[in-house]
Amino acid sequence: MESLAFDTLTFDHPAARRPARVTATLHLPMQVAPPFPCMVILTSSAGVQRHREHYYAQALNDAGMAALIVDSFTGRGVRRTVADQTLVSAAQMEGDAFAALALLKADPRIDSARIGVMGVSKGAGATLNAAIAVRQRWRGDAPLFDLHVAICPGATSQHRDATTQDSPIFFMLAGRDDYTPAPLAIAYAERMRAAGNRRIKVKVYAGAHHGWESLGPVFDIRDAENWSCCTNLIEDDGRHFVVGAGRVMSEPEYQTWARQNCVTKGARAGGGTIELKQRATDDLLAFLAAHGFGSPVAKPPHGDANCMQTNVSA
């Protein structure tokens, strides 16, 4: 494991203009020779966790891939954003991801044509934002990721223009998620496909809760800001059309309005089992293998890997 530090990418978004120095850990596989495909891993609101981000890094290493875990919080003086999501925005995490991508492309040990991004919850939202075409105009000439994996992404904020960069996207969703509900993410995936991306896969784990990487009983996150009722469309200029208000708002105005009108407290998470965690991991690695990352550990789902699929598993 190597420790790295780099400056985030700032870009034209109200929540992504503040410079920051962020840290990351690079995990390289030992059983294969470089250059390696690599996945950038963005964290949930809880920050870097051994049972989640480090678990995925190890699974990727075991499959012959490198992993870069980005810590978007510590360098900004934040431990977690569960109770206040404005402490570090998803746009800032998006900037961190693209700064990490530039760093990896310059590393001869990494295959510059096979670098993807993945995240859980908050990090998954940033992962989806990284795929949206209009945001590339905001970021300038930043290089693009080759693949995206979003695990339980928040999808209350969706771009009105859902056109993506046409890279493969895998939505991994929890059927009993009351924090980042699966139906919103499914609708976003369908809109992305309707906008032209035929390489989208959706899988819903029917009995799973948010944060299924946590083994054991389901638990309450009492202080969690829950934005699941704050549906809105992001316009091409970055403003939000807020469905509940029936009008367009700036980013700061939307944040204030939402806290007064639709943000609630509390969510449930955990409840994972060894079997569920392994099955989801196998699905992740199979998706990556189907698109040229690593080696397959499970058979890809029936049908064309480039087609939209919505699978529900118990």
LINZICOR-V659782 format. One record per backbone hydrogen bond with DSSP energy under -1.0 kcal/mol. NH is the residue of the N-H (numbers start at 1). CO is the residue of the C=O. Records with the same first field share a line. If there is no record, write none. Layout:
BEGIN
NH = CO + CO
END
This chain:
BEGIN
2 = 26
4 = 24
6 = 22
8 = 20
11 = 16
12 = 138
13 = 11
16 = 13
22 = 6
23 = 71
24 = 4
25 = 69
26 = 2
27 = 67
36 = 109
38 = 114
39 = 66
40 = 116
41 = 68
42 = 118
47 = 44
54 = 49
56 = 52
57 = 53
58 = 54
59 = 55
60 = 56
61 = 57
62 = 58
63 = 59
64 = 61
65 = 60
66 = 37
67 = 27
68 = 39
69 = 25
70 = 41
71 = 23
76 = 73
77 = 74
78 = 73
81 = 45
87 = 84
93 = 89
94 = 90
95 = 91
96 = 92
97 = 93
98 = 94
99 = 95
100 = 96
101 = 97
102 = 98
103 = 99
104 = 100
105 = 101
107 = 104
110 = 107
111 = 36
114 = 111
116 = 38
117 = 147
118 = 40
119 = 149
120 = 42
121 = 151
123 = 120
125 = 121
126 = 122
127 = 123
128 = 124
129 = 125
130 = 126
131 = 128
133 = 163
136 = 133
138 = 134
139 = 135
140 = 136
146 = 115
148 = 168
149 = 117
150 = 170
151 = 119
152 = 172
158 = 232
160 = 234
165 = 131
169 = 199
170 = 148
171 = 201
172 = 150
173 = 203
175 = 205
176 = 208
177 = 174
185 = 181
186 = 182
187 = 183
188 = 184
189 = 185
190 = 186
191 = 187
192 = 188
193 = 189
194 = 190
195 = 191
196 = 193
197 = 192
201 = 169
202 = 309
203 = 171
204 = 311
205 = 173
206 = 204 + 313
208 = 205
214 = 211
216 = 272
219 = 269
221 = 267
224 = 221
225 = 82
226 = 264
230 = 227
232 = 156
233 = 241
234 = 158
235 = 239
238 = 235
240 = 249
241 = 233
242 = 247
243 = 231
246 = 242
249 = 240
254 = 250
255 = 251
256 = 252
257 = 253
258 = 254
259 = 255
260 = 256
261 = 257
262 = 258
263 = 258
264 = 226
266 = 224
269 = 219
270 = 210
272 = 214
277 = 273
278 = 274
279 = 275
280 = 276
281 = 277
282 = 278
283 = 279
284 = 280
285 = 281
286 = 282
287 = 283
288 = 284
289 = 285
290 = 286
292 = 289
293 = 288
295 = 63
307 = 304
311 = 202
313 = 204
END
